[in-house]
Structure formats: structure tokens, C-alpha cells
Amino acid sequence: MSVTKKDIVKHIAKKYDLPQGDTKNVVQEFLDTVIHTLATEERLELRDFGIFQVKQRARRKARNPKTGREVSVPPRKVVTFKPGKQMAEQVRDAQDREEPEDLG
């Protein structure tokens, strides 16, 4: 099962008895801040959650699967994520549970 932004908004709004519209704005602002930070700073650390980092992938050679011809793939930036200790432990422990926790 996949959790959407809408599911997160509903969960937070219900838990804290907030209007969904206001909650949606806060969640969107948080996500916009994450994107802006990664675009400008290249690293975002959220304690106990994890570290988002922008890394440069080097130029490389690849093959076009249709033609088999070798092509050059230009260097590019990619976002990586390293989970924090607390997140890693909770995910590992969740594997022992039979059913996933429902946000809805």
C-alpha cells in the first residue's frame, strides 16, 4: 500500500483537530522547504529521520537497448537519502508486525 500526501494531511488534521486546508498548507510548505533546501544547500539533515543529500553522478557510458549502440550519459545531480538511526530501527521492527499501521 502507498501513502499519499492527502493521507498524511488527513492523519495530522485528525490527530491535532485542525482544519484539513490549514494542515495541507503546512505540509506543502514543509515539502517546498525541503525541495528549496536541496536545490540550494545540497544537504538536509532531520534528526532521527535521516539525511537528504544531493550528489553529482559522473558522466558514464551506456547502451541504447533498441540499437545496442553506445551512448554517453552526461553528469547529473541526484538526491540520495540515508535513514536516521531511529527510522532504521522502527522500519526494521515493523517487519516483525503482521499488519502495517494505517494512517487513515
Steps between C-alpha positions, in 0.01 A plus 500: 500500500613851428442805721427829324541861606121512540516206746767679703296822507189313616695316770661816643176702478307230687771442762532869588140601425605747230325606179623291206557811289738652756673166550543458125663845480746413779590163345546663158719776648715235669542310172576823310765585761660156461514544122638855523763394754619213282507724194713763676686334788541142374451348847209478743531323832190417704607348832371145559341502152791510258723697267404611151802587289558611142786312336660540158492188283795479263477482121471138391464278199174312445335299227183581310292183554326532162808550283775362722697814419721650770392845623651748742283590801584849628575568866197585712391576853294246693338508844605227742351412839666335797254406774571609857557249776150534647332459160714202409416330831125564467493371141698192601267437797191553281604201290414284801142631510238317297303804377629848411376795706215682324519879475139531384 
